[in-house]
């Protein structure tokens, strides 16, 4: 039996889902900030993270987001899991503006880290092409860059952008969205829930964006 309150909660989470999808589309429409197609194609998982804006005096309250992971056999994205970020994990921006991030998980190990109680990206979130000014680009191999961070404010981020921060599963949001308690491992890896229409829509946007446009 479906309860009205639970249906309302799911509708609100679907609206949040669509908002994140729209922000991803807007970011991809800007050539200077878009995540490169080849990076999206190679990614094993994607996190869309929205930093929430707080009050005038205080800093901010953290952020919320969603994660999707590719199936190793089909290369298709599965169901999405809701995430939350604490204040420290969003501390790489100065000021109180609201910002949106696309975090690419480039290896299976990086995606499996999502199943931890808290995901700490310290020392792992590194830039790619835009990091050359730091003089470290030539020293960093692909294997040393399991995580790439892009922002709607500046495009590519460099050098341990998430250092000291943590992102964790939003268990309450996931419970409300799927109508029962499922761990993030159940959702992303054990296939205990099916992708919703919102997840399918986002997966299509990600897949389409991974196709390099012909000039």
N, C-alpha and C positions, 0 to 999 in steps of 0.2 A: 504494500500500500504506500502510495506517495503522499508525503505530508506537504501542505502548502508552503510552510517555512523553508523546507529543504529545496523545494522547486524555486522559490525566490532566491535562495542562496546560489543555486546553480546558475540561474539567469544572470545574477550579478557577476559571477565568476566567468561566465561566457562573455559578458560585456568587457571584462578585464582582458580576457583572451583576445577579443577582437581589437581592443585598443592597442595591445602589444603588436598584433599582426599589422595594424595600420601604421604604427610607428616604424616597423621594419620596412614596409613598402615605401614610406616616405624617405627613409634613409637610403634605400636602394635607388631611389629616383634621382639622388644627388651624386653625380659622378665623383665628386671630391670626397665623399664620405661613404660611398657604397662599399660593402664587403666584396672583394674580388670573387668572380664566379669560380675560379679555380680553387680558391680557399674553401668556399662553401661545398664544392664537389668533394674535396678530400676530407672534409670534417666528418667525424663519427658521431658527433652530437652537437647540439646548439642550445645555448641559453639566451633567452631574451630577458633583460633585467631593466626595470624601471626604478630610478631613484626617486623616492617621494620627497616632495618639498615640505618643509616644516615652517614653524612660526618665524616671526620677525627677529626675535632675540636668540632663540635656541638654534642649534645646528639643524639636524634633520633626524628622521625617525628610522631610517633604513631604506629598504626597498622591497619590491616583490617582483616575481618573474615566473617563467615557465621553462621547462627543459624537455627536449625531445632527443631521442637516440635512434640511430639507424640500426636496422636488423642486419646482422652480418651476412645473412644468406640472400635476402631479397634486396638489400640496400634501400629499403623503404623506411620512412620514419614511422614509429609506433605511437602509442598513446603518450599524452603529455602529463608531466607532473608539475605541480605548483611549488614554487620555492620562495623563501624569504631570506633577506640579507640583513645582517646586523650593521650597526653604524660604522664599525671599523672597516668592513668590507667595501664600503663606498667612500672611504676617506681619501681616495686619490683625486678627488675634485675639490678645488678651492671654492668657497662660497656656497650659497644656498640654492643655486639654480637646479631646476629639475632636469635630469639627463636620462638618456636611454642608451643601453649597451647591448651589443651582440657579442657573445662569448663563444668562440668556436673551440670544441674539444677535438683535438686532432688525432687522438689515439684511443684504442680500446681501454687502456689503463686510465686515461683521463675521464672517460665516460663512467667507468666503474667507480671512480671516486665519488660520483654523485650518490652512491648508495651508502656512503659513510654518514655518520650522524651529523657531521659538519664537514663541508668541503673547504679546505684551506688551500688557496692558490698561491701562497707565498712563494716567490722565487720561480714560479712556473709560468706566469702570464707575461709573455714577452712579445715585443713587436716583431714585425717582419720588415718590409721595405722601408717603412717610415722611421726605423730605428737607427739608420746609418749615421745620423748626426752624433750619436753617442760613441761611435768608434768601435762598437762591439759586434756589428752585423757580421763581419767576416769570421768571427770566432764562434758564432752560434749555429749549430747544425739543426736540421729539421727535427731530429730526435730530442733535442733540448728545448724544443718549442711546442710542447703538447697543448698549449692553450694560447689562443690569440684573442685580443680584446679590441673591439671597435666601438666608437662612440658617435652619436649623432651630432656632437658638438665639434669634435676635432678629427673624426675619421679614425685612423689607426693609432692605437696606443702602444707605447714602448715600455721597456724595463719594469717588470714586476708590478704591473698596474694594480693588482689586487693584494699586494703584499700585506700580511698581517690580518687579512680579513677572512671571513667565513660565510658560506652560503649553505643553508640547510633546507630540508624538506619542510614545506608548510603542511603539516599533517592535517590540521583543521580544514584548510581549504580543499585538500585532496579528499577528505572524508565527505565534505558537503558536495563536492563535484561528482563523485562517483557513488555516493549513497551508502558507503560502508568504509570501514577502515582498511586501507591498503598501504603498505610501505612503499617507499619510492622505488625499491627494488622490484616489488610486485608489479608496479605500474610500468617502469621503463624496461625491465629485463625479463620478467616472468610472464608477461602478456596476460595478466589476470583481469585486465580491463581492455575494452576495445576503444580505439581512437574515436573521439566524438567528432561531430561535424566541424567544430571549431578547430580541432587538432588536424583534421584532414585538410581543411582550408589552409592552415599555416604550413603544413607539410608540402602542399602544392606550391605555395609561394616560395618556400625554401628551395624546392627542386627546380622550379622555373628560374630562380635567380642563380642557380648553379650552372645554368647553360650559358656559355659565353655567346654574347650577341655578335652576329656577323656585321662587319663594317660595310 
